[in-house]
Amino acid sequence: MIPTIDVDLEAIEHNYRAFSDAVGVAVMPIVKASGYGHGALPVARTVAAAGAKWIGVADASEGIALRAAGLDTRILTWLHSAGETWESVIAGQLDIAVSSMEQLAVVAAAAEDRRRGSHAATVDVHIKLDTGLGRNGAPIEEWRTLFAHARDLERGGRIHIAGMMSHISGTSADDDLAQVAQFDRAREIAAEVGLHPQLLHLAATGAALKYPQARYDLVRLGISLYGLAPDTDGTADALGLRPALRLRAPIRRLAGRWAVGVGQGDGLPPLRGELPPLIDDSGEQWRIDEVTPVHLFVSPLGEAPDVEDAAFAPDASVPSPRQLTVIARPGEGGATADDWAAATQTINYEVTTRLTGRIAREYTPALPSDDARRVAWPPIEDPGRAVTAPQRQAVIDLELLARRLQRLARRAATVGANRRDLAYAVDVSSDAYGHGLAEVLPFIRDTGLPIVVRTRNDLEALRLRGVDGVLAPDAPTSTRAVYGLDPADPLPSTLSLRSELIGIKRVQAGQHVSYGYQWEAKEPTTLGLLPIGYADALPRAAFGHARVTIGGWQVPVVGRIAMDQVVLDLGDFECWPGMRVQVWGNEGNDVKLSEWASWTGWAPESLCANLGERVERIYTGRKTSGFRL
Ligand SMILES: *Cc1c(COP(=O)(O)O)cnc(C)c1O
């Protein structure tokens, strides 16, 4: 038994149909960020089979992956790198939302290039507008020129204006309806310049349910596709939504405690309040004592199973443990995603979306077996050159890691440490805390240092590579010092995180930013769009504290942290799209990983271990060790 996420695809289909019936217009299911943790492809296939004509994702790379797997619906994408190369996006026949004149011009030019080739195609473009949210989307002052430009390009046959879209803040009925009015105004301006977008779409789940006038031709269905409500106000109750996800994991006796092998690094946020008792498959209740980076430590409220301590037992003799439902579906008892959200002071979106791809997913009904196959893509571009997603990079300094490993090995040799001495061991749990087990293992093996892991699952990952490790649930923090993850020995972290600025806009005093309009510009300023959110790395709990570094200056993250993006207040610094943004790092004026930890309550090792699947690993320094696996 291993930690497993069960996804009920029949529930997904039910939610799609119930929502479609309720809104009475076409629905675009949104499967960005691995389908909010449920798996993008199985969800997309399910809704396509149920009749969905559209699928929405944030990055083009997410859309291309779906296309490469054979999905043949329209696919809309709206978050692009400043250096996006468009060939494979166009070859994949994705619908592209543009937020600026520049993006429109670049997409049109890329479309033109293709038309000269043998694959002549018209590119379907959606114009994305900022109607108040202050995130991406063109600001109102630019609408008229942008529309006129789009009209000319459409008449020239380069592009087809398939849609016009915006996104609602969910602040209050007044604010939301003001956005609807702005969107109507945009439609009028478009008509005045002779631009007639085929489809208008404004509302996501929340606004679509609340305001019939916000539905237009199409609504974008994210959270309630997965059976969860966007708000706690009960608006979604009439739909009879069925939450699709459940997380279960075995309870083991480990080194004298009851442990479940999922923790913060797997996406469970630190507790800030009461969670209902969890229930095991014998119907017994358990209380969570502690959420650590790799475990939940729990205590039985009822009868405890009579099992041997698994920490020191050889593999074959580990007794079959009980299975604990960590995230339950409603009606099963235990703690639901909504209960987790309440107890961790976040929203249900973050709870499911952060669940790491390292946890096994099981689908009902089961997936056809070809789903494991991956199709090579893109067919035209050199994949080494193709940029189909904003930069979100975990940069891992192998040189620094190797130096620290060698130093530790010298110390171990000096004292004559043996192969199981934890004081000189290196912990590689949770994919080596996000560093990538496959990349760092050879370096560790070079040194001959003992290798330790904290969960049985991690031990399995080692065994799959033919490597022997010690299972020590309470491995001392010193076993993580080589990564700079030992609070007692706070060295610079070997993993830093960077991204890029993908949009800039000048705004006036009074401009609000992001969901709930929690931030307002006090004076004219420049806002920057950073394409990294809680699906990727940044806990929502960093709201109000977070800063990042750009051009050597620290700037605040303003407004709520969203799933895919955040907004920066750049003040009067001169900035441009494509500029590098250091989220955390160790150079000059970089914000430290430990600061992100203190703002959010997430342990530094959890922040590294819980990086999302859209974050790319980049290795610097020595590329190879002497050791080959
Ligand atoms: C994520 C997202 C959605 C879906 O929002 P829900 O609240 O989950 O329905 C819709 N539109 C855009 C632009 C998004 O980024």
The ligand as an SDF file (V2000), in Angstrom:
LIG
                    3D

 15 15  0  0  0  0  0  0  0  0999 V2000
   -8.0890   29.4870  -13.3040 C   0  0  0  0  0  0  0  0  0  0  0  0
   -8.9060   30.2880  -14.2240 C   0  0  0  0  0  0  0  0  0  0  0  0
  -10.2620   29.9900  -14.4130 C   0  0  0  0  0  0  0  0  0  0  0  0
  -11.0100   28.9720  -13.5770 C   0  0  0  0  0  0  0  0  0  0  0  0
  -11.4040   29.5670  -12.3700 O   0  0  0  0  0  0  0  0  0  0  0  0
  -12.3280   28.8050  -11.3130 P   0  0  0  0  0  0  0  0  0  0  0  0
  -12.5560   29.7880  -10.2420 O   0  0  0  0  0  0  0  0  0  0  0  0
  -11.5320   27.6270  -10.8430 O   0  0  0  0  0  0  0  0  0  0  0  0
  -13.5390   28.3910  -12.0340 O   0  0  0  0  0  0  0  0  0  0  0  0
  -10.9360   30.6890  -15.3830 C   0  0  0  0  0  0  0  0  0  0  0  0
  -10.3320   31.6500  -16.1150 N   0  0  0  0  0  0  0  0  0  0  0  0
   -9.0390   31.9910  -15.9340 C   0  0  0  0  0  0  0  0  0  0  0  0
   -8.4430   33.0690  -16.7580 C   0  0  0  0  0  0  0  0  0  0  0  0
   -8.2860   31.3300  -14.9720 C   0  0  0  0  0  0  0  0  0  0  0  0
   -7.0120   31.6850  -14.7740 O   0  0  0  0  0  0  0  0  0  0  0  0
  1  2  1  0
  2  3  1  0
  2 14  2  0
  3  4  1  0
  3 10  2  0
  4  5  1  0
  5  6  1  0
  6  7  2  0
  6  8  1  0
  6  9  1  0
 10 11  1  0
 11 12  2  0
 12 13  1  0
 12 14  1  0
 14 15  1  0
M  END
$$$$
